[in-house]
Structure formats: structure tokens, C-alpha cells
Amino acid sequence: MRFWLLKSEPDAFSWDDLVARGSAGEEWNGVRNYQARNMMREMALGDRALFYHSQKDKAIVGICEVIALAHPDSTSTDPRWDCVDVRACTALPRPVTLADCKAEPRLAGMALVRTPRLSVQPVSPDEWALICDMGGVVP
């Protein structure tokens, strides 16, 4: 299993929106960056992802699971763009903010800290365990 971070503007699609989709989940669509798209193509069923609210909140608020492998993005007619489907697993009892991540020396190499603009990012097992601990969930 690999770990990821998925960023969404909560005004466009929030953690609560994903939770409302239930076990059917939702396409993680609308990604128009080749590097982010390629990471989605690497995802496997059962991979876990941190759900990050960008813009206002700038916080990791939940954990979701990949439930469908990369497939054509339904929001594009361009065959270059793919997406995966995800479903909500658990909310973080304590959201982990970008400021929290930047203040934690063990997360200095995390993609969220180094390249915060990328909407799909890899997360190392150590980063995953630390974020889960900071957020109040068992990894």
C-alpha cells in the first residue's frame, strides 16, 4: 500500500462532500497537471490518501481510500486526463494544518511543505504515521 495527499478547495469539493458520497465514493477529477496525473496512474486499489483542504483552511482533514484505478476523467474530452475514484474512510479528530506541518522538523521533506502547489502528492510511510498521530488517528 502506498500513501498520497489529495488537495481540494473546500468551496469546490470538501471532505463533507466526499463523506456524503458514502461507499460509492467520487471521481478525483479535474486534475490538469501531468505530474499529478501520473501519480494517480501509479495508485493501486486500497491505497490511502490524506484529504487536504486548500485555500482557506490549509489543513489535512480526513483519510480516504482509492476504490477505482486511473480511468478517463469524465470532466474532460481530452484523452490525456485521467482520474481515480476515492471514498472517505475517517475524519481527523484534529485537523493538521499546513503551519503544523511546516513547524514539524520531521516533515521538512514532505511534498506538502516543499512543493505545496501540486494537487496530488506522494506521502512516505513515516510522514503518514506522523500526520495520523498529529491528527489523532491510529495509522
C-alpha positions as CSV (number, residue, x, y, z in Angstrom):
1,M,0.0,0.0,0.0
2,R,1.2,3.5,-0.8
3,F,0.2,6.8,0.7
4,W,-0.8,10.0,-1.0
5,L,-2.2,13.5,-0.3
6,L,-5.1,14.9,-2.4
7,K,-5.8,18.6,-2.3
8,S,-9.2,20.2,-2.9
9,E,-10.7,23.6,-2.5
10,P,-13.5,23.1,0.1
11,D,-15.7,25.5,-1.8
12,A,-15.5,23.2,-4.9
13,F,-15.4,19.8,-3.2
14,S,-15.0,19.3,0.5
15,W,-14.4,16.5,2.9
16,D,-18.1,16.6,3.8
17,D,-18.9,16.3,0.1
18,L,-16.8,13.1,-0.1
19,V,-18.4,11.7,3.1
20,A,-21.8,12.4,1.7
21,R,-21.0,10.1,-1.3
22,G,-20.8,7.1,1.0
23,S,-19.3,3.8,-0.1
24,A,-19.8,4.8,-3.8
25,G,-17.1,7.5,-3.4
26,E,-16.4,10.0,-6.1
27,E,-14.0,10.6,-9.0
28,W,-11.0,12.7,-8.1
29,N,-11.4,14.6,-11.3
30,G,-10.4,18.0,-12.7
31,V,-6.6,17.5,-12.3
32,R,-4.9,19.2,-15.2
33,N,-1.2,18.7,-14.3
34,Y,0.9,16.0,-15.9
35,Q,2.9,15.2,-12.7
36,A,-0.3,14.9,-10.6
37,R,-2.0,12.8,-13.3
38,N,1.0,10.5,-13.5
39,M,0.8,9.9,-9.7
40,M,-2.8,9.0,-10.0
41,R,-1.8,6.4,-12.6
42,E,0.5,4.9,-10.0
43,M,-2.2,4.5,-7.4
44,A,-3.4,1.0,-6.5
45,L,-6.7,-0.2,-5.1
46,G,-6.7,0.3,-1.3
47,D,-4.0,3.0,-1.3
48,R,-4.8,5.6,1.3
49,A,-4.7,9.4,0.9
50,L,-4.8,12.4,3.1
51,F,-7.6,14.7,2.2
52,Y,-6.3,18.3,2.3
53,H,-8.5,21.4,2.2
54,S,-6.6,24.1,0.3
55,Q,-7.1,27.8,0.1
56,K,-8.8,29.0,3.4
57,D,-8.3,26.0,5.8
58,K,-5.0,24.8,4.5
59,A,-5.4,21.6,6.6
60,I,-5.5,17.8,6.3
61,V,-9.0,16.9,7.5
62,G,-9.5,13.3,6.6
63,I,-8.3,10.0,5.2
64,C,-9.7,8.4,2.0
65,E,-9.1,5.2,0.0
66,V,-8.6,4.6,-3.7
67,I,-11.5,2.5,-4.9
68,A,-11.0,2.6,-8.7
69,L,-7.8,2.7,-10.7
70,A,-6.9,5.5,-13.1
71,H,-9.5,5.9,-15.8
72,P,-10.6,8.7,-18.2
73,D,-11.7,11.9,-16.4
74,S,-15.4,12.4,-17.0
75,T,-15.0,16.2,-16.8
76,S,-12.7,16.2,-19.9
77,T,-13.0,15.3,-23.5
78,D,-9.2,15.3,-23.8
79,P,-7.9,11.6,-23.5
80,R,-4.7,12.8,-21.8
81,W,-6.5,13.4,-18.5
82,D,-7.3,10.6,-16.0
83,C,-8.6,10.3,-12.5
84,V,-9.1,7.8,-9.7
85,D,-12.1,7.2,-7.5
86,V,-11.9,7.6,-3.8
87,R,-14.2,7.2,-0.8
88,A,-14.0,8.6,2.7
89,C,-12.5,6.5,5.5
90,T,-12.2,8.6,8.6
91,A,-12.1,12.3,9.6
92,L,-9.1,13.5,11.6
93,P,-10.3,14.4,15.1
94,R,-7.7,17.2,15.0
95,P,-7.1,18.7,11.5
96,V,-3.4,19.1,10.7
97,T,-2.7,22.5,9.3
98,L,0.0,23.4,6.8
99,A,1.5,25.5,9.6
100,D,1.6,22.4,11.8
101,C,3.5,20.5,9.1
102,K,5.9,23.3,8.5
103,A,6.6,23.6,12.2
104,E,7.4,19.8,12.5
105,P,11.0,19.2,11.6
106,R,10.4,15.6,10.7
107,L,8.1,16.8,7.9
108,A,10.6,19.2,6.3
109,G,11.0,16.9,3.3
110,M,7.3,16.3,2.8
111,A,5.9,17.3,-0.6
112,L,3.2,19.4,1.0
113,V,6.0,21.5,2.6
114,R,8.4,21.6,-0.3
115,T,6.0,21.8,-3.3
116,P,2.7,22.9,-1.9
117,R,1.0,23.7,-5.2
118,L,0.8,20.2,-6.6
119,S,-2.7,18.8,-6.1
120,V,-1.7,15.1,-5.9
121,Q,1.4,14.2,-3.9
122,P,3.2,11.1,-2.6
123,V,3.4,10.7,1.2
124,S,6.1,8.5,2.8
125,P,5.1,5.8,5.4
126,D,6.9,7.8,8.1
127,E,5.1,11.1,7.1
128,W,1.8,9.2,7.0
129,A,2.4,7.8,10.5
130,L,3.3,11.2,11.9
131,I,0.4,13.0,10.3
132,C,-2.0,10.4,11.6
133,D,-0.5,10.8,15.1
134,M,-0.8,14.6,14.9
135,G,-4.4,14.2,13.7
136,G,-5.4,11.8,16.4
137,V,-5.9,8.6,14.4
138,V,-4.1,5.3,14.5
139,P,-2.3,4.8,11.2
